[in-house]
Amino acid sequence: MVTQVRPLKFENPLDDQNSGTIAGPVTVCFGNMFIKLPKDKTKQMIEKDQEQLDVEIQNLRSQLKVKVNELYEAQGKPELKGFNLTPLDPDEMKAINKVLNV
């Protein structure tokens, strides 16, 4: 028996809306219901949800660092070096590239 496995395809719902191929109301799935909503309202809802998810992800990442440090402390191990580093924002990267003449 041969089974064909397809890779999962993750799509950004805003990509279809931004492409301009969708005109009029769009169908949105809420739980087990499909509802037709205006395109603009749907876009605002998705953007608001994405912002909320980004905030929650950042909170979880910051809490993870604290929990890992507590775990290491409980085990009597030294604190991880460099674990609390944060990435440079785009403005900082531009300044560094300017100094390095890259």
DOGUNU-167225 format. One record per residue: residue number from 1; residue in three letters; x, y, z of N, C-alpha, C, O in turn. Coordinates in nm, 3 decimals, padded with zeros to 5 digits. Layout:
# DOGUNU-167225
(NUM,ALA,(X,Y,Z),(X,Y,Z),(X,Y,Z),(X,Y,Z))
...
//
This chain:
# DOGUNU-167225
(1,MET,(00.084,-00.116,00.000),(00.000,00.000,00.000),(00.089,00.124,00.000),(00.175,00.140,00.087))
(2,VAL,(00.068,00.210,-00.096),(00.147,00.332,-00.110),(00.061,00.450,-00.067),(-00.051,00.467,-00.114))
(3,THR,(00.115,00.530,00.021),(00.044,00.648,00.069),(00.120,00.771,00.026),(00.241,00.782,00.046))
(4,GLN,(00.049,00.863,-00.032),(00.112,00.987,-00.075),(00.099,01.090,00.036),(-00.012,01.116,00.084))
(5,VAL,(00.211,01.148,00.076),(00.211,01.246,00.183),(00.243,01.382,00.122),(00.344,01.398,00.054))
(6,ARG,(00.157,01.477,00.148),(00.179,01.614,00.100),(00.234,01.698,00.213),(00.190,01.684,00.327))
(7,PRO,(00.329,01.785,00.183),(00.376,01.874,00.289),(00.266,01.974,00.325),(00.186,02.014,00.240))
(8,LEU,(00.264,02.014,00.450),(00.166,02.112,00.493),(00.200,02.247,00.432),(00.316,02.286,00.424))
(9,LYS,(00.099,02.317,00.391),(00.118,02.448,00.330),(00.053,02.551,00.419),(-00.068,02.553,00.436))
(10,PHE,(00.136,02.638,00.475),(00.085,02.743,00.561),(00.073,02.870,00.478),(00.169,02.915,00.416))
(11,GLU,(-00.044,02.925,00.478),(-00.069,03.044,00.398),(-00.107,03.160,00.488),(-00.172,03.142,00.591))
(12,ASN,(-00.067,03.277,00.448),(-00.106,03.397,00.517),(-00.238,03.442,00.456),(-00.244,03.468,00.336))
(13,PRO,(-00.344,03.451,00.536),(-00.474,03.487,00.479),(-00.475,03.627,00.418),(-00.559,03.656,00.333))
(14,LEU,(-00.384,03.713,00.461),(-00.381,03.848,00.406),(-00.321,03.850,00.265),(-00.344,03.944,00.190))
(15,ASP,(-00.243,03.748,00.230),(-00.182,03.746,00.097),(-00.288,03.746,-00.012),(-00.277,03.820,-00.110))
(16,ASP,(-00.392,03.665,00.004),(-00.498,03.660,-00.096),(-00.574,03.792,-00.100),(-00.613,03.837,-00.208))
(17,GLN,(-00.594,03.853,00.015),(-00.669,03.978,00.018),(-00.588,04.092,-00.040),(-00.644,04.181,-00.104))
(18,ASN,(-00.457,04.092,-00.019),(-00.373,04.199,-00.070),(-00.350,04.188,-00.220),(-00.317,04.287,-00.285))
(19,SER,(-00.365,04.068,-00.275),(-00.339,04.049,-00.417),(-00.446,04.113,-00.504),(-00.425,04.133,-00.624))
(20,GLY,(-00.560,04.144,-00.447),(-00.666,04.208,-00.523),(-00.751,04.111,-00.603),(-00.837,04.153,-00.680))
(21,THR,(-00.728,03.981,-00.586),(-00.805,03.883,-00.661),(-00.943,03.860,-00.600),(-01.033,03.809,-00.666))
(22,ILE,(-00.959,03.899,-00.474),(-01.086,03.879,-00.407),(-01.166,04.008,-00.413),(-01.119,04.115,-00.374))
(23,ALA,(-01.287,03.998,-00.463),(-01.377,04.114,-00.469),(-01.502,04.082,-00.389),(-01.550,03.968,-00.392))
(24,GLY,(-01.553,04.180,-00.318),(-01.675,04.159,-00.241),(-01.648,04.091,-00.110),(-01.534,04.092,-00.061))
(25,PRO,(-01.751,04.032,-00.051),(-01.733,03.970,00.081),(-01.647,03.844,00.072),(-01.640,03.777,-00.031))
(26,VAL,(-01.581,03.813,00.185),(-01.499,03.692,00.194),(-01.562,03.599,00.297),(-01.631,03.644,00.388))
(27,THR,(-01.538,03.472,00.283),(-01.590,03.373,00.376),(-01.484,03.344,00.481),(-01.370,03.311,00.448))
(28,VAL,(-01.523,03.356,00.607),(-01.431,03.337,00.718),(-01.484,03.225,00.806),(-01.605,03.214,00.828))
(29,CYS,(-01.393,03.141,00.856),(-01.432,03.029,00.942),(-01.412,03.069,01.087),(-01.301,03.104,01.128))
(30,PHE,(-01.518,03.064,01.166),(-01.514,03.086,01.310),(-01.558,02.957,01.377),(-01.677,02.926,01.380))
(31,GLY,(-01.462,02.883,01.431),(-01.495,02.754,01.492),(-01.543,02.658,01.386),(-01.465,02.617,01.300))
(32,ASN,(-01.670,02.622,01.390),(-01.726,02.533,01.289),(-01.830,02.603,01.203),(-01.913,02.538,01.139))
(33,MET,(-01.825,02.738,01.200),(-01.919,02.815,01.119),(-01.843,02.894,01.013),(-01.732,02.943,01.037))
(34,PHE,(-01.902,02.907,00.897),(-01.848,02.992,00.792),(-01.939,03.112,00.777),(-02.061,03.098,00.762))
(35,ILE,(-01.879,03.231,00.783),(-01.956,03.355,00.778),(-01.897,03.444,00.669),(-01.775,03.455,00.657))
(36,LYS,(-01.986,03.507,00.591),(-01.940,03.603,00.491),(-01.932,03.740,00.555),(-02.029,03.789,00.614))
(37,LEU,(-01.814,03.803,00.543),(-01.791,03.935,00.599),(-01.728,04.024,00.493),(-01.669,03.974,00.397))
(38,PRO,(-01.741,04.155,00.507),(-01.676,04.246,00.413),(-01.524,04.229,00.420),(-01.468,04.201,00.525))
(39,LYS,(-01.461,04.246,00.306),(-01.317,04.225,00.294),(-01.239,04.316,00.389),(-01.145,04.270,00.454))
(40,ASP,(-01.276,04.443,00.399),(-01.203,04.537,00.484),(-01.212,04.498,00.631),(-01.112,04.501,00.703))
(41,LYS,(-01.331,04.460,00.676),(-01.351,04.421,00.815),(-01.271,04.295,00.846),(-01.211,04.284,00.953))
(42,THR,(-01.270,04.201,00.753),(-01.195,04.077,00.772),(-01.046,04.107,00.783),(-00.978,04.050,00.868))
(43,LYS,(-00.997,04.196,00.698),(-00.855,04.231,00.702),(-00.819,04.294,00.836),(-00.716,04.262,00.894))
(44,GLN,(-00.904,04.385,00.885),(-00.878,04.448,01.015),(-00.878,04.345,01.128),(-00.794,04.352,01.218))
(45,MET,(-00.970,04.250,01.123),(-00.976,04.147,01.226),(-00.850,04.061,01.226),(-00.795,04.031,01.331))
(46,ILE,(-00.804,04.022,01.107),(-00.685,03.938,01.096),(-00.563,04.015,01.146),(-00.480,03.959,01.218))
(47,GLU,(-00.550,04.142,01.108),(-00.435,04.222,01.152),(-00.436,04.240,01.304),(-00.331,04.232,01.368))
(48,LYS,(-00.553,04.263,01.361),(-00.564,04.278,01.506),(-00.526,04.149,01.577),(-00.454,04.151,01.677))
(49,ASP,(-00.574,04.036,01.525),(-00.539,03.906,01.582),(-00.389,03.881,01.573),(-00.329,03.831,01.668))
(50,GLN,(-00.329,03.916,01.460),(-00.186,03.894,01.441),(-00.104,03.978,01.540),(-00.005,03.931,01.595))
(51,GLU,(-00.146,04.103,01.563),(-00.076,04.188,01.659),(-00.086,04.129,01.799),(00.012,04.127,01.874))
(52,GLN,(-00.204,04.080,01.835),(-00.223,04.019,01.966),(-00.137,03.894,01.980),(-00.077,03.872,02.085))
(53,LEU,(-00.130,03.813,01.877),(-00.047,03.692,01.880),(00.101,03.727,01.893),(00.174,03.660,01.966))
(54,ASP,(00.145,03.832,01.824),(00.285,03.874,01.834),(00.320,03.915,01.976),(00.427,03.882,02.026))
(55,VAL,(00.229,03.988,02.042),(00.251,04.030,02.181),(00.259,03.908,02.272),(00.347,03.899,02.358))
(56,GLU,(00.168,03.813,02.254),(00.167,03.693,02.337),(00.295,03.611,02.316),(00.350,03.558,02.412))
(57,ILE,(00.342,03.601,02.193),(00.465,03.527,02.164),(00.584,03.593,02.232),(00.668,03.525,02.291))
(58,GLN,(00.592,03.726,02.226),(00.701,03.797,02.293),(00.697,03.774,02.443),(00.802,03.752,02.505))
(59,ASN,(00.577,03.777,02.503),(00.565,03.752,02.647),(00.611,03.611,02.683),(00.682,03.592,02.782))
(60,LEU,(00.572,03.513,02.604),(00.612,03.376,02.630),(00.764,03.359,02.616),(00.825,03.287,02.695))
(61,ARG,(00.823,03.424,02.518),(00.969,03.416,02.501),(01.041,03.477,02.621),(01.140,03.421,02.669))
(62,SER,(00.993,03.590,02.668),(01.059,03.653,02.783),(01.040,03.569,02.909),(01.132,03.560,02.991))
(63,GLN,(00.924,03.509,02.927),(00.900,03.422,03.042),(00.986,03.296,03.035),(01.030,03.245,03.138))
(64,LEU,(01.010,03.247,02.915),(01.092,03.127,02.897),(01.233,03.151,02.948),(01.292,03.063,03.012))
(65,LYS,(01.288,03.267,02.919),(01.424,03.298,02.965),(01.432,03.296,03.116),(01.526,03.242,03.173))
(66,VAL,(01.332,03.354,03.183),(01.329,03.357,03.329),(01.317,03.215,03.383),(01.386,03.178,03.478))
(67,LYS,(01.230,03.134,03.323),(01.209,02.997,03.371),(01.333,02.911,03.352),(01.364,02.828,03.437))
(68,VAL,(01.404,02.929,03.240),(01.526,02.852,03.216),(01.631,02.890,03.320),(01.701,02.803,03.372))
(69,ASN,(01.643,03.020,03.351),(01.738,03.062,03.453),(01.702,03.004,03.590),(01.791,02.963,03.665))
(70,GLU,(01.573,03.001,03.623),(01.530,02.942,03.750),(01.562,02.793,03.755),(01.603,02.742,03.859))
(71,LEU,(01.545,02.725,03.643),(01.574,02.582,03.636),(01.723,02.557,03.658),(01.761,02.469,03.735))
(72,TYR,(01.807,02.636,03.592),(01.950,02.620,03.609),(01.991,02.650,03.753),(02.077,02.582,03.808))
(73,GLU,(01.929,02.751,03.813),(01.960,02.785,03.952),(01.919,02.671,04.045),(01.991,02.638,04.139))
(74,ALA,(01.802,02.610,04.021),(01.754,02.500,04.103),(01.845,02.378,04.090),(01.860,02.301,04.185))
(75,GLN,(01.906,02.360,03.974),(01.995,02.247,03.951),(02.137,02.276,04.000),(02.223,02.188,03.999))
(76,GLY,(02.160,02.400,04.044),(02.292,02.436,04.092),(02.392,02.462,03.980),(02.513,02.464,04.004))
(77,LYS,(02.343,02.481,03.861),(02.431,02.507,03.746),(02.449,02.658,03.731),(02.363,02.735,03.773))
(78,PRO,(02.558,02.700,03.670),(02.576,02.844,03.648),(02.478,02.894,03.542),(02.430,02.818,03.458))
(79,GLU,(02.449,03.023,03.549),(02.354,03.085,03.455),(02.410,03.077,03.313),(02.531,03.088,03.292))
(80,LEU,(02.321,03.058,03.216),(02.365,03.053,03.077),(02.415,03.189,03.033),(02.349,03.291,03.055))
(81,LYS,(02.531,03.192,02.971),(02.586,03.318,02.923),(02.533,03.346,02.783),(02.530,03.257,02.698))
(82,GLY,(02.492,03.469,02.762),(02.441,03.509,02.630),(02.297,03.472,02.605),(02.244,03.499,02.497))
(83,PHE,(02.233,03.411,02.702),(02.094,03.367,02.683),(01.997,03.484,02.687),(01.889,03.476,02.628))
(84,ASN,(02.034,03.592,02.754),(01.945,03.707,02.767),(01.968,03.811,02.658),(01.920,03.924,02.670))
(85,LEU,(02.039,03.775,02.554),(02.063,03.869,02.445),(01.935,03.893,02.366),(01.851,03.803,02.354))
(86,THR,(01.921,04.012,02.314),(01.808,04.044,02.228),(01.862,04.083,02.091),(01.970,04.141,02.082))
(87,PRO,(01.789,04.054,01.985),(01.837,04.090,01.851),(01.836,04.241,01.830),(01.759,04.313,01.893))
(88,LEU,(01.922,04.286,01.740),(01.927,04.427,01.706),(01.805,04.464,01.623),(01.761,04.385,01.539))
(89,ASP,(01.752,04.582,01.645),(01.641,04.627,01.561),(01.698,04.684,01.431),(01.818,04.709,01.423))
(90,PRO,(01.615,04.705,01.330),(01.665,04.749,01.199),(01.747,04.879,01.204),(01.844,04.893,01.130))
(91,ASP,(01.708,04.973,01.291),(01.784,05.098,01.301),(01.924,05.073,01.354),(02.020,05.133,01.305))
(92,GLU,(01.937,04.985,01.452),(02.068,04.953,01.507),(02.155,04.883,01.402),(02.275,04.908,01.393))
(93,MET,(02.093,04.796,01.324),(02.168,04.726,01.219),(02.218,04.824,01.113),(02.330,04.811,01.065))
(94,LYS,(02.136,04.921,01.077),(02.177,05.022,00.980),(02.295,05.102,01.032),(02.390,05.131,00.958))
(95,ALA,(02.291,05.138,01.162),(02.400,05.215,01.221),(02.530,05.134,01.221),(02.637,05.188,01.192))
(96,ILE,(02.521,05.006,01.254),(02.641,04.921,01.255),(02.695,04.905,01.114),(02.816,04.915,01.093))
(97,ASN,(02.606,04.882,01.018),(02.652,04.868,00.879),(02.716,04.997,00.828),(02.811,04.993,00.750))
(98,LYS,(02.663,05.110,00.873),(02.719,05.239,00.832),(02.860,05.257,00.889),(02.950,05.305,00.821))
(99,VAL,(02.878,05.218,01.016),(03.009,05.228,01.081),(03.108,05.134,01.015),(03.225,05.168,00.995))
(100,LEU,(03.062,05.015,00.981),(03.150,04.915,00.918),(03.167,04.936,00.768),(03.244,04.864,00.704))
(101,ASN,(03.096,05.032,00.712),(03.099,05.062,00.568),(03.061,04.940,00.485),(03.127,04.907,00.386))
(102,VAL,(02.954,04.874,00.526),(02.907,04.755,00.453),(02.796,04.796,00.359),(02.741,04.712,00.288))
//
